[in-house]
Amino acid sequence: MTKISFEQLRAILIDNAIAFEIMDHAPVFTMEDVVRELDIPENEMAKTLLMVISGKGLCRVVIPGMAHLNLKKLAEVLSVTRKDIQLASKESVEEAGFTIGAIPPFGAEIPTYIDDSFLKQDILYCGAGDNSKTFSLKPKDVITLTKAFVVQITEQPHN
């Protein structure tokens, strides 16, 4: 698959009439980099992970940036065992067209699961396909755009 660029992701948002903003910044590759470089609330940071599900292929998981994915909960949601779930390798991420450290919560036809904690906020900041850019948009727009399943998949319930 060819790389999904920032320009393509931006066009998806425009074509779907989704309001968004772009933050330009020094390159970031980890959530720790994001915390250090960007002045945004931690609970509004979205971390997008690609997971490989045995027998089912890839899925995209969107969780709060500083939260930990609960693989047991994800396995329950997917009706598989915990052993059937692996974090996608760098090669798998790149083959899917994404950039490590800048995976967006949309773009490409991949089943998407978003943590229900995002329903409680107005904005989420997410990967934009470029390590020097971040999108801010409404969580409900991400859910609509990707037809995401809204589930509770992080280590602790959010208040």
Phi and psi in radians as a Rosetta constraint file:
Dihedral C 1 N 2 CA 2 C 2 CIRCULARHARMONIC -1.420 0.35
Dihedral N 2 CA 2 C 2 N 3 CIRCULARHARMONIC 2.735 0.35
Dihedral C 2 N 3 CA 3 C 3 CIRCULARHARMONIC -1.105 0.35
Dihedral N 3 CA 3 C 3 N 4 CIRCULARHARMONIC 2.393 0.35
Dihedral C 3 N 4 CA 4 C 4 CIRCULARHARMONIC -1.573 0.35
Dihedral N 4 CA 4 C 4 N 5 CIRCULARHARMONIC 1.966 0.35
Dihedral C 4 N 5 CA 5 C 5 CIRCULARHARMONIC -1.533 0.35
Dihedral N 5 CA 5 C 5 N 6 CIRCULARHARMONIC 2.878 0.35
Dihedral C 5 N 6 CA 6 C 6 CIRCULARHARMONIC -0.967 0.35
Dihedral N 6 CA 6 C 6 N 7 CIRCULARHARMONIC -0.758 0.35
Dihedral C 6 N 7 CA 7 C 7 CIRCULARHARMONIC -1.079 0.35
Dihedral N 7 CA 7 C 7 N 8 CIRCULARHARMONIC -0.711 0.35
Dihedral C 7 N 8 CA 8 C 8 CIRCULARHARMONIC -1.143 0.35
Dihedral N 8 CA 8 C 8 N 9 CIRCULARHARMONIC -0.729 0.35
Dihedral C 8 N 9 CA 9 C 9 CIRCULARHARMONIC -1.133 0.35
Dihedral N 9 CA 9 C 9 N 10 CIRCULARHARMONIC -0.742 0.35
Dihedral C 9 N 10 CA 10 C 10 CIRCULARHARMONIC -1.055 0.35
Dihedral N 10 CA 10 C 10 N 11 CIRCULARHARMONIC -0.737 0.35
Dihedral C 10 N 11 CA 11 C 11 CIRCULARHARMONIC -1.109 0.35
Dihedral N 11 CA 11 C 11 N 12 CIRCULARHARMONIC -0.653 0.35
Dihedral C 11 N 12 CA 12 C 12 CIRCULARHARMONIC -1.043 0.35
Dihedral N 12 CA 12 C 12 N 13 CIRCULARHARMONIC -0.781 0.35
Dihedral C 12 N 13 CA 13 C 13 CIRCULARHARMONIC -1.113 0.35
Dihedral N 13 CA 13 C 13 N 14 CIRCULARHARMONIC -0.793 0.35
Dihedral C 13 N 14 CA 14 C 14 CIRCULARHARMONIC -1.112 0.35
Dihedral N 14 CA 14 C 14 N 15 CIRCULARHARMONIC -0.812 0.35
Dihedral C 14 N 15 CA 15 C 15 CIRCULARHARMONIC -1.082 0.35
Dihedral N 15 CA 15 C 15 N 16 CIRCULARHARMONIC -0.477 0.35
Dihedral C 15 N 16 CA 16 C 16 CIRCULARHARMONIC -1.729 0.35
Dihedral N 16 CA 16 C 16 N 17 CIRCULARHARMONIC 0.200 0.35
Dihedral C 16 N 17 CA 17 C 17 CIRCULARHARMONIC 0.935 0.35
Dihedral N 17 CA 17 C 17 N 18 CIRCULARHARMONIC 0.749 0.35
Dihedral C 17 N 18 CA 18 C 18 CIRCULARHARMONIC -1.735 0.35
Dihedral N 18 CA 18 C 18 N 19 CIRCULARHARMONIC 2.219 0.35
Dihedral C 18 N 19 CA 19 C 19 CIRCULARHARMONIC -1.257 0.35
Dihedral N 19 CA 19 C 19 N 20 CIRCULARHARMONIC 2.368 0.35
Dihedral C 19 N 20 CA 20 C 20 CIRCULARHARMONIC -2.724 0.35
Dihedral N 20 CA 20 C 20 N 21 CIRCULARHARMONIC 2.860 0.35
Dihedral C 20 N 21 CA 21 C 21 CIRCULARHARMONIC -2.249 0.35
Dihedral N 21 CA 21 C 21 N 22 CIRCULARHARMONIC 2.764 0.35
Dihedral C 21 N 22 CA 22 C 22 CIRCULARHARMONIC -2.085 0.35
Dihedral N 22 CA 22 C 22 N 23 CIRCULARHARMONIC 2.283 0.35
Dihedral C 22 N 23 CA 23 C 23 CIRCULARHARMONIC -1.860 0.35
Dihedral N 23 CA 23 C 23 N 24 CIRCULARHARMONIC 2.210 0.35
Dihedral C 23 N 24 CA 24 C 24 CIRCULARHARMONIC -1.690 0.35
Dihedral N 24 CA 24 C 24 N 25 CIRCULARHARMONIC 2.429 0.35
Dihedral C 24 N 25 CA 25 C 25 CIRCULARHARMONIC -2.797 0.35
Dihedral N 25 CA 25 C 25 N 26 CIRCULARHARMONIC 3.049 0.35
Dihedral C 25 N 26 CA 26 C 26 CIRCULARHARMONIC -1.077 0.35
Dihedral N 26 CA 26 C 26 N 27 CIRCULARHARMONIC 2.648 0.35
Dihedral C 26 N 27 CA 27 C 27 CIRCULARHARMONIC -0.992 0.35
Dihedral N 27 CA 27 C 27 N 28 CIRCULARHARMONIC 2.387 0.35
Dihedral C 27 N 28 CA 28 C 28 CIRCULARHARMONIC -2.203 0.35
Dihedral N 28 CA 28 C 28 N 29 CIRCULARHARMONIC 2.521 0.35
Dihedral C 28 N 29 CA 29 C 29 CIRCULARHARMONIC -2.224 0.35
Dihedral N 29 CA 29 C 29 N 30 CIRCULARHARMONIC -0.363 0.35
Dihedral C 29 N 30 CA 30 C 30 CIRCULARHARMONIC -2.286 0.35
Dihedral N 30 CA 30 C 30 N 31 CIRCULARHARMONIC 2.908 0.35
Dihedral C 30 N 31 CA 31 C 31 CIRCULARHARMONIC -1.126 0.35
Dihedral N 31 CA 31 C 31 N 32 CIRCULARHARMONIC -0.543 0.35
Dihedral C 31 N 32 CA 32 C 32 CIRCULARHARMONIC -1.109 0.35
Dihedral N 32 CA 32 C 32 N 33 CIRCULARHARMONIC -0.689 0.35
Dihedral C 32 N 33 CA 33 C 33 CIRCULARHARMONIC -1.081 0.35
Dihedral N 33 CA 33 C 33 N 34 CIRCULARHARMONIC -0.753 0.35
Dihedral C 33 N 34 CA 34 C 34 CIRCULARHARMONIC -1.059 0.35
Dihedral N 34 CA 34 C 34 N 35 CIRCULARHARMONIC -0.810 0.35
Dihedral C 34 N 35 CA 35 C 35 CIRCULARHARMONIC -1.042 0.35
Dihedral N 35 CA 35 C 35 N 36 CIRCULARHARMONIC -0.731 0.35
Dihedral C 35 N 36 CA 36 C 36 CIRCULARHARMONIC -1.250 0.35
Dihedral N 36 CA 36 C 36 N 37 CIRCULARHARMONIC -0.686 0.35
Dihedral C 36 N 37 CA 37 C 37 CIRCULARHARMONIC -1.588 0.35
Dihedral N 37 CA 37 C 37 N 38 CIRCULARHARMONIC -0.557 0.35
Dihedral C 37 N 38 CA 38 C 38 CIRCULARHARMONIC -1.960 0.35
Dihedral N 38 CA 38 C 38 N 39 CIRCULARHARMONIC 2.425 0.35
Dihedral C 38 N 39 CA 39 C 39 CIRCULARHARMONIC -1.649 0.35
Dihedral N 39 CA 39 C 39 N 40 CIRCULARHARMONIC 1.313 0.35
Dihedral C 39 N 40 CA 40 C 40 CIRCULARHARMONIC -2.352 0.35
Dihedral N 40 CA 40 C 40 N 41 CIRCULARHARMONIC 2.619 0.35
Dihedral C 40 N 41 CA 41 C 41 CIRCULARHARMONIC -1.087 0.35
Dihedral N 41 CA 41 C 41 N 42 CIRCULARHARMONIC 2.359 0.35
Dihedral C 41 N 42 CA 42 C 42 CIRCULARHARMONIC -1.006 0.35
Dihedral N 42 CA 42 C 42 N 43 CIRCULARHARMONIC -0.635 0.35
Dihedral C 42 N 43 CA 43 C 43 CIRCULARHARMONIC -1.236 0.35
Dihedral N 43 CA 43 C 43 N 44 CIRCULARHARMONIC -0.228 0.35
Dihedral C 43 N 44 CA 44 C 44 CIRCULARHARMONIC -1.687 0.35
Dihedral N 44 CA 44 C 44 N 45 CIRCULARHARMONIC -0.069 0.35
Dihedral C 44 N 45 CA 45 C 45 CIRCULARHARMONIC -1.398 0.35
Dihedral N 45 CA 45 C 45 N 46 CIRCULARHARMONIC 2.318 0.35
Dihedral C 45 N 46 CA 46 C 46 CIRCULARHARMONIC -1.905 0.35
Dihedral N 46 CA 46 C 46 N 47 CIRCULARHARMONIC 2.306 0.35
Dihedral C 46 N 47 CA 47 C 47 CIRCULARHARMONIC -1.872 0.35
Dihedral N 47 CA 47 C 47 N 48 CIRCULARHARMONIC 2.170 0.35
Dihedral C 47 N 48 CA 48 C 48 CIRCULARHARMONIC -1.892 0.35
Dihedral N 48 CA 48 C 48 N 49 CIRCULARHARMONIC 2.149 0.35
Dihedral C 48 N 49 CA 49 C 49 CIRCULARHARMONIC -2.024 0.35
Dihedral N 49 CA 49 C 49 N 50 CIRCULARHARMONIC 2.511 0.35
Dihedral C 49 N 50 CA 50 C 50 CIRCULARHARMONIC -1.776 0.35
Dihedral N 50 CA 50 C 50 N 51 CIRCULARHARMONIC 2.276 0.35
Dihedral C 50 N 51 CA 51 C 51 CIRCULARHARMONIC -2.055 0.35
Dihedral N 51 CA 51 C 51 N 52 CIRCULARHARMONIC 2.552 0.35
Dihedral C 51 N 52 CA 52 C 52 CIRCULARHARMONIC -1.807 0.35
Dihedral N 52 CA 52 C 52 N 53 CIRCULARHARMONIC 2.156 0.35
Dihedral C 52 N 53 CA 53 C 53 CIRCULARHARMONIC -1.909 0.35
Dihedral N 53 CA 53 C 53 N 54 CIRCULARHARMONIC 2.075 0.35
Dihedral C 53 N 54 CA 54 C 54 CIRCULARHARMONIC -0.926 0.35
Dihedral N 54 CA 54 C 54 N 55 CIRCULARHARMONIC 2.228 0.35
Dihedral C 54 N 55 CA 55 C 55 CIRCULARHARMONIC 1.370 0.35
Dihedral N 55 CA 55 C 55 N 56 CIRCULARHARMONIC -0.096 0.35
Dihedral C 55 N 56 CA 56 C 56 CIRCULARHARMONIC -2.181 0.35
Dihedral N 56 CA 56 C 56 N 57 CIRCULARHARMONIC -0.287 0.35
Dihedral C 56 N 57 CA 57 C 57 CIRCULARHARMONIC 1.587 0.35
Dihedral N 57 CA 57 C 57 N 58 CIRCULARHARMONIC -2.646 0.35
Dihedral C 57 N 58 CA 58 C 58 CIRCULARHARMONIC -1.484 0.35
Dihedral N 58 CA 58 C 58 N 59 CIRCULARHARMONIC 2.614 0.35
Dihedral C 58 N 59 CA 59 C 59 CIRCULARHARMONIC -2.437 0.35
Dihedral N 59 CA 59 C 59 N 60 CIRCULARHARMONIC 2.742 0.35
Dihedral C 59 N 60 CA 60 C 60 CIRCULARHARMONIC -1.895 0.35
Dihedral N 60 CA 60 C 60 N 61 CIRCULARHARMONIC 2.358 0.35
Dihedral C 60 N 61 CA 61 C 61 CIRCULARHARMONIC -2.135 0.35
Dihedral N 61 CA 61 C 61 N 62 CIRCULARHARMONIC 2.233 0.35
Dihedral C 61 N 62 CA 62 C 62 CIRCULARHARMONIC -2.044 0.35
Dihedral N 62 CA 62 C 62 N 63 CIRCULARHARMONIC 2.037 0.35
Dihedral C 62 N 63 CA 63 C 63 CIRCULARHARMONIC -2.308 0.35
Dihedral N 63 CA 63 C 63 N 64 CIRCULARHARMONIC 2.837 0.35
Dihedral C 63 N 64 CA 64 C 64 CIRCULARHARMONIC -0.998 0.35
Dihedral N 64 CA 64 C 64 N 65 CIRCULARHARMONIC 2.479 0.35
Dihedral C 64 N 65 CA 65 C 65 CIRCULARHARMONIC -0.939 0.35
Dihedral N 65 CA 65 C 65 N 66 CIRCULARHARMONIC -0.644 0.35
Dihedral C 65 N 66 CA 66 C 66 CIRCULARHARMONIC -1.739 0.35
Dihedral N 66 CA 66 C 66 N 67 CIRCULARHARMONIC 0.058 0.35
Dihedral C 66 N 67 CA 67 C 67 CIRCULARHARMONIC -1.470 0.35
Dihedral N 67 CA 67 C 67 N 68 CIRCULARHARMONIC 2.893 0.35
Dihedral C 67 N 68 CA 68 C 68 CIRCULARHARMONIC -1.984 0.35
Dihedral N 68 CA 68 C 68 N 69 CIRCULARHARMONIC 2.327 0.35
Dihedral C 68 N 69 CA 69 C 69 CIRCULARHARMONIC -1.159 0.35
Dihedral N 69 CA 69 C 69 N 70 CIRCULARHARMONIC 2.289 0.35
Dihedral C 69 N 70 CA 70 C 70 CIRCULARHARMONIC -1.635 0.35
Dihedral N 70 CA 70 C 70 N 71 CIRCULARHARMONIC 1.802 0.35
Dihedral C 70 N 71 CA 71 C 71 CIRCULARHARMONIC -1.144 0.35
Dihedral N 71 CA 71 C 71 N 72 CIRCULARHARMONIC -0.533 0.35
Dihedral C 71 N 72 CA 72 C 72 CIRCULARHARMONIC -1.138 0.35
Dihedral N 72 CA 72 C 72 N 73 CIRCULARHARMONIC -0.753 0.35
Dihedral C 72 N 73 CA 73 C 73 CIRCULARHARMONIC -1.141 0.35
Dihedral N 73 CA 73 C 73 N 74 CIRCULARHARMONIC -0.733 0.35
Dihedral C 73 N 74 CA 74 C 74 CIRCULARHARMONIC -1.096 0.35
Dihedral N 74 CA 74 C 74 N 75 CIRCULARHARMONIC -0.732 0.35
Dihedral C 74 N 75 CA 75 C 75 CIRCULARHARMONIC -1.036 0.35
Dihedral N 75 CA 75 C 75 N 76 CIRCULARHARMONIC -0.723 0.35
Dihedral C 75 N 76 CA 76 C 76 CIRCULARHARMONIC -1.082 0.35
Dihedral N 76 CA 76 C 76 N 77 CIRCULARHARMONIC -0.784 0.35
Dihedral C 76 N 77 CA 77 C 77 CIRCULARHARMONIC -1.062 0.35
Dihedral N 77 CA 77 C 77 N 78 CIRCULARHARMONIC -0.698 0.35
Dihedral C 77 N 78 CA 78 C 78 CIRCULARHARMONIC -1.520 0.35
Dihedral N 78 CA 78 C 78 N 79 CIRCULARHARMONIC -0.073 0.35
Dihedral C 78 N 79 CA 79 C 79 CIRCULARHARMONIC 1.003 0.35
Dihedral N 79 CA 79 C 79 N 80 CIRCULARHARMONIC 0.788 0.35
Dihedral C 79 N 80 CA 80 C 80 CIRCULARHARMONIC -2.306 0.35
Dihedral N 80 CA 80 C 80 N 81 CIRCULARHARMONIC 3.097 0.35
Dihedral C 80 N 81 CA 81 C 81 CIRCULARHARMONIC -1.598 0.35
Dihedral N 81 CA 81 C 81 N 82 CIRCULARHARMONIC 2.812 0.35
Dihedral C 81 N 82 CA 82 C 82 CIRCULARHARMONIC -0.979 0.35
Dihedral N 82 CA 82 C 82 N 83 CIRCULARHARMONIC -0.636 0.35
Dihedral C 82 N 83 CA 83 C 83 CIRCULARHARMONIC -1.170 0.35
Dihedral N 83 CA 83 C 83 N 84 CIRCULARHARMONIC -0.317 0.35
Dihedral C 83 N 84 CA 84 C 84 CIRCULARHARMONIC -1.423 0.35
Dihedral N 84 CA 84 C 84 N 85 CIRCULARHARMONIC -0.050 0.35
Dihedral C 84 N 85 CA 85 C 85 CIRCULARHARMONIC -2.007 0.35
Dihedral N 85 CA 85 C 85 N 86 CIRCULARHARMONIC 2.244 0.35
Dihedral C 85 N 86 CA 86 C 86 CIRCULARHARMONIC -2.352 0.35
Dihedral N 86 CA 86 C 86 N 87 CIRCULARHARMONIC 2.549 0.35
Dihedral C 86 N 87 CA 87 C 87 CIRCULARHARMONIC -1.162 0.35
Dihedral N 87 CA 87 C 87 N 88 CIRCULARHARMONIC 2.343 0.35
Dihedral C 87 N 88 CA 88 C 88 CIRCULARHARMONIC -1.083 0.35
Dihedral N 88 CA 88 C 88 N 89 CIRCULARHARMONIC 2.438 0.35
Dihedral C 88 N 89 CA 89 C 89 CIRCULARHARMONIC -1.229 0.35
Dihedral N 89 CA 89 C 89 N 90 CIRCULARHARMONIC 2.877 0.35
Dihedral C 89 N 90 CA 90 C 90 CIRCULARHARMONIC -0.951 0.35
Dihedral N 90 CA 90 C 90 N 91 CIRCULARHARMONIC -0.738 0.35
Dihedral C 90 N 91 CA 91 C 91 CIRCULARHARMONIC -1.112 0.35
Dihedral N 91 CA 91 C 91 N 92 CIRCULARHARMONIC -0.742 0.35
Dihedral C 91 N 92 CA 92 C 92 CIRCULARHARMONIC -1.132 0.35
Dihedral N 92 CA 92 C 92 N 93 CIRCULARHARMONIC -0.691 0.35
Dihedral C 92 N 93 CA 93 C 93 CIRCULARHARMONIC -1.082 0.35
Dihedral N 93 CA 93 C 93 N 94 CIRCULARHARMONIC -0.828 0.35
Dihedral C 93 N 94 CA 94 C 94 CIRCULARHARMONIC -1.171 0.35
Dihedral N 94 CA 94 C 94 N 95 CIRCULARHARMONIC -0.665 0.35
Dihedral C 94 N 95 CA 95 C 95 CIRCULARHARMONIC -1.090 0.35
Dihedral N 95 CA 95 C 95 N 96 CIRCULARHARMONIC -0.554 0.35
Dihedral C 95 N 96 CA 96 C 96 CIRCULARHARMONIC -1.336 0.35
Dihedral N 96 CA 96 C 96 N 97 CIRCULARHARMONIC -0.134 0.35
Dihedral C 96 N 97 CA 97 C 97 CIRCULARHARMONIC 1.744 0.35
Dihedral N 97 CA 97 C 97 N 98 CIRCULARHARMONIC 0.123 0.35
Dihedral C 97 N 98 CA 98 C 98 CIRCULARHARMONIC -1.784 0.35
Dihedral N 98 CA 98 C 98 N 99 CIRCULARHARMONIC 2.837 0.35
Dihedral C 98 N 99 CA 99 C 99 CIRCULARHARMONIC -1.806 0.35
Dihedral N 99 CA 99 C 99 N 100 CIRCULARHARMONIC 2.219 0.35
Dihedral C 99 N 100 CA 100 C 100 CIRCULARHARMONIC -0.978 0.35
Dihedral N 100 CA 100 C 100 N 101 CIRCULARHARMONIC 2.305 0.35
Dihedral C 100 N 101 CA 101 C 101 CIRCULARHARMONIC 1.464 0.35
Dihedral N 101 CA 101 C 101 N 102 CIRCULARHARMONIC -0.034 0.35
Dihedral C 101 N 102 CA 102 C 102 CIRCULARHARMONIC -2.433 0.35
Dihedral N 102 CA 102 C 102 N 103 CIRCULARHARMONIC 0.495 0.35
Dihedral C 102 N 103 CA 103 C 103 CIRCULARHARMONIC -1.221 0.35
Dihedral N 103 CA 103 C 103 N 104 CIRCULARHARMONIC 2.165 0.35
Dihedral C 103 N 104 CA 104 C 104 CIRCULARHARMONIC -1.473 0.35
Dihedral N 104 CA 104 C 104 N 105 CIRCULARHARMONIC 2.794 0.35
Dihedral C 104 N 105 CA 105 C 105 CIRCULARHARMONIC -1.428 0.35
Dihedral N 105 CA 105 C 105 N 106 CIRCULARHARMONIC 0.148 0.35
Dihedral C 105 N 106 CA 106 C 106 CIRCULARHARMONIC -2.586 0.35
Dihedral N 106 CA 106 C 106 N 107 CIRCULARHARMONIC 3.035 0.35
Dihedral C 106 N 107 CA 107 C 107 CIRCULARHARMONIC 1.661 0.35
Dihedral N 107 CA 107 C 107 N 108 CIRCULARHARMONIC 2.273 0.35
Dihedral C 107 N 108 CA 108 C 108 CIRCULARHARMONIC 1.309 0.35
Dihedral N 108 CA 108 C 108 N 109 CIRCULARHARMONIC 2.532 0.35
Dihedral C 108 N 109 CA 109 C 109 CIRCULARHARMONIC -1.500 0.35
Dihedral N 109 CA 109 C 109 N 110 CIRCULARHARMONIC 1.470 0.35
Dihedral C 109 N 110 CA 110 C 110 CIRCULARHARMONIC -2.218 0.35
Dihedral N 110 CA 110 C 110 N 111 CIRCULARHARMONIC 2.314 0.35
Dihedral C 110 N 111 CA 111 C 111 CIRCULARHARMONIC -0.952 0.35
Dihedral N 111 CA 111 C 111 N 112 CIRCULARHARMONIC 2.318 0.35
Dihedral C 111 N 112 CA 112 C 112 CIRCULARHARMONIC -2.119 0.35
Dihedral N 112 CA 112 C 112 N 113 CIRCULARHARMONIC 2.358 0.35
Dihedral C 112 N 113 CA 113 C 113 CIRCULARHARMONIC -2.155 0.35
Dihedral N 113 CA 113 C 113 N 114 CIRCULARHARMONIC 2.138 0.35
Dihedral C 113 N 114 CA 114 C 114 CIRCULARHARMONIC -2.032 0.35
Dihedral N 114 CA 114 C 114 N 115 CIRCULARHARMONIC 2.369 0.35
Dihedral C 114 N 115 CA 115 C 115 CIRCULARHARMONIC -1.126 0.35
Dihedral N 115 CA 115 C 115 N 116 CIRCULARHARMONIC 2.402 0.35
Dihedral C 115 N 116 CA 116 C 116 CIRCULARHARMONIC -1.128 0.35
Dihedral N 116 CA 116 C 116 N 117 CIRCULARHARMONIC -0.261 0.35
Dihedral C 116 N 117 CA 117 C 117 CIRCULARHARMONIC -1.078 0.35
Dihedral N 117 CA 117 C 117 N 118 CIRCULARHARMONIC -0.434 0.35
Dihedral C 117 N 118 CA 118 C 118 CIRCULARHARMONIC -1.217 0.35
Dihedral N 118 CA 118 C 118 N 119 CIRCULARHARMONIC -0.309 0.35
Dihedral C 118 N 119 CA 119 C 119 CIRCULARHARMONIC -1.162 0.35
Dihedral N 119 CA 119 C 119 N 120 CIRCULARHARMONIC -0.347 0.35
Dihedral C 119 N 120 CA 120 C 120 CIRCULARHARMONIC -1.566 0.35
Dihedral N 120 CA 120 C 120 N 121 CIRCULARHARMONIC 0.050 0.35
Dihedral C 120 N 121 CA 121 C 121 CIRCULARHARMONIC -2.255 0.35
Dihedral N 121 CA 121 C 121 N 122 CIRCULARHARMONIC 2.792 0.35
Dihedral C 121 N 122 CA 122 C 122 CIRCULARHARMONIC -1.533 0.35
Dihedral N 122 CA 122 C 122 N 123 CIRCULARHARMONIC -0.502 0.35
Dihedral C 122 N 123 CA 123 C 123 CIRCULARHARMONIC -2.331 0.35
Dihedral N 123 CA 123 C 123 N 124 CIRCULARHARMONIC 2.558 0.35
Dihedral C 123 N 124 CA 124 C 124 CIRCULARHARMONIC -2.316 0.35
Dihedral N 124 CA 124 C 124 N 125 CIRCULARHARMONIC 2.543 0.35
Dihedral C 124 N 125 CA 125 C 125 CIRCULARHARMONIC -1.847 0.35
Dihedral N 125 CA 125 C 125 N 126 CIRCULARHARMONIC 2.295 0.35
Dihedral C 125 N 126 CA 126 C 126 CIRCULARHARMONIC -2.536 0.35
Dihedral N 126 CA 126 C 126 N 127 CIRCULARHARMONIC 2.943 0.35
Dihedral C 126 N 127 CA 127 C 127 CIRCULARHARMONIC -1.011 0.35
Dihedral N 127 CA 127 C 127 N 128 CIRCULARHARMONIC 2.583 0.35
Dihedral C 127 N 128 CA 128 C 128 CIRCULARHARMONIC -2.223 0.35
Dihedral N 128 CA 128 C 128 N 129 CIRCULARHARMONIC 0.356 0.35
Dihedral C 128 N 129 CA 129 C 129 CIRCULARHARMONIC 1.370 0.35
Dihedral N 129 CA 129 C 129 N 130 CIRCULARHARMONIC 0.064 0.35
Dihedral C 129 N 130 CA 130 C 130 CIRCULARHARMONIC -2.549 0.35
Dihedral N 130 CA 130 C 130 N 131 CIRCULARHARMONIC 2.223 0.35
Dihedral C 130 N 131 CA 131 C 131 CIRCULARHARMONIC -1.171 0.35
Dihedral N 131 CA 131 C 131 N 132 CIRCULARHARMONIC -0.131 0.35
Dihedral C 131 N 132 CA 132 C 132 CIRCULARHARMONIC -1.863 0.35
Dihedral N 132 CA 132 C 132 N 133 CIRCULARHARMONIC 0.191 0.35
Dihedral C 132 N 133 CA 133 C 133 CIRCULARHARMONIC -2.426 0.35
Dihedral N 133 CA 133 C 133 N 134 CIRCULARHARMONIC 2.589 0.35
Dihedral C 133 N 134 CA 134 C 134 CIRCULARHARMONIC -2.372 0.35
Dihedral N 134 CA 134 C 134 N 135 CIRCULARHARMONIC 2.376 0.35
Dihedral C 134 N 135 CA 135 C 135 CIRCULARHARMONIC -1.588 0.35
Dihedral N 135 CA 135 C 135 N 136 CIRCULARHARMONIC 2.558 0.35
Dihedral C 135 N 136 CA 136 C 136 CIRCULARHARMONIC -2.106 0.35
Dihedral N 136 CA 136 C 136 N 137 CIRCULARHARMONIC 2.293 0.35
Dihedral C 136 N 137 CA 137 C 137 CIRCULARHARMONIC -2.729 0.35
Dihedral N 137 CA 137 C 137 N 138 CIRCULARHARMONIC 3.034 0.35
Dihedral C 137 N 138 CA 138 C 138 CIRCULARHARMONIC -1.405 0.35
Dihedral N 138 CA 138 C 138 N 139 CIRCULARHARMONIC 2.345 0.35
Dihedral C 138 N 139 CA 139 C 139 CIRCULARHARMONIC -0.965 0.35
Dihedral N 139 CA 139 C 139 N 140 CIRCULARHARMONIC -0.676 0.35
Dihedral C 139 N 140 CA 140 C 140 CIRCULARHARMONIC -1.093 0.35
Dihedral N 140 CA 140 C 140 N 141 CIRCULARHARMONIC -0.526 0.35
Dihedral C 140 N 141 CA 141 C 141 CIRCULARHARMONIC -1.231 0.35
Dihedral N 141 CA 141 C 141 N 142 CIRCULARHARMONIC -0.650 0.35
Dihedral C 141 N 142 CA 142 C 142 CIRCULARHARMONIC -1.102 0.35
Dihedral N 142 CA 142 C 142 N 143 CIRCULARHARMONIC -0.773 0.35
Dihedral C 142 N 143 CA 143 C 143 CIRCULARHARMONIC -1.066 0.35
Dihedral N 143 CA 143 C 143 N 144 CIRCULARHARMONIC -0.806 0.35
Dihedral C 143 N 144 CA 144 C 144 CIRCULARHARMONIC -1.134 0.35
Dihedral N 144 CA 144 C 144 N 145 CIRCULARHARMONIC -0.819 0.35
Dihedral C 144 N 145 CA 145 C 145 CIRCULARHARMONIC -1.063 0.35
Dihedral N 145 CA 145 C 145 N 146 CIRCULARHARMONIC -0.715 0.35
Dihedral C 145 N 146 CA 146 C 146 CIRCULARHARMONIC -1.711 0.35
Dihedral N 146 CA 146 C 146 N 147 CIRCULARHARMONIC -0.101 0.35
Dihedral C 146 N 147 CA 147 C 147 CIRCULARHARMONIC 0.969 0.35
Dihedral N 147 CA 147 C 147 N 148 CIRCULARHARMONIC 0.722 0.35
Dihedral C 147 N 148 CA 148 C 148 CIRCULARHARMONIC -1.146 0.35
Dihedral N 148 CA 148 C 148 N 149 CIRCULARHARMONIC 2.603 0.35
Dihedral C 148 N 149 CA 149 C 149 CIRCULARHARMONIC -1.529 0.35
Dihedral N 149 CA 149 C 149 N 150 CIRCULARHARMONIC 2.196 0.35
Dihedral C 149 N 150 CA 150 C 150 CIRCULARHARMONIC -1.636 0.35
Dihedral N 150 CA 150 C 150 N 151 CIRCULARHARMONIC 2.040 0.35
Dihedral C 150 N 151 CA 151 C 151 CIRCULARHARMONIC -2.459 0.35
Dihedral N 151 CA 151 C 151 N 152 CIRCULARHARMONIC 2.836 0.35
Dihedral C 151 N 152 CA 152 C 152 CIRCULARHARMONIC -1.718 0.35
Dihedral N 152 CA 152 C 152 N 153 CIRCULARHARMONIC 1.831 0.35
Dihedral C 152 N 153 CA 153 C 153 CIRCULARHARMONIC -2.270 0.35
Dihedral N 153 CA 153 C 153 N 154 CIRCULARHARMONIC 0.274 0.35
Dihedral C 153 N 154 CA 154 C 154 CIRCULARHARMONIC -1.787 0.35
Dihedral N 154 CA 154 C 154 N 155 CIRCULARHARMONIC 2.952 0.35
Dihedral C 154 N 155 CA 155 C 155 CIRCULARHARMONIC -0.992 0.35
Dihedral N 155 CA 155 C 155 N 156 CIRCULARHARMONIC -0.737 0.35
Dihedral C 155 N 156 CA 156 C 156 CIRCULARHARMONIC -2.206 0.35
Dihedral N 156 CA 156 C 156 N 157 CIRCULARHARMONIC 2.536 0.35
Dihedral C 156 N 157 CA 157 C 157 CIRCULARHARMONIC -1.064 0.35
Dihedral N 157 CA 157 C 157 N 158 CIRCULARHARMONIC 2.544 0.35
Dihedral C 157 N 158 CA 158 C 158 CIRCULARHARMONIC -1.684 0.35
Dihedral N 158 CA 158 C 158 N 159 CIRCULARHARMONIC 2.488 0.35
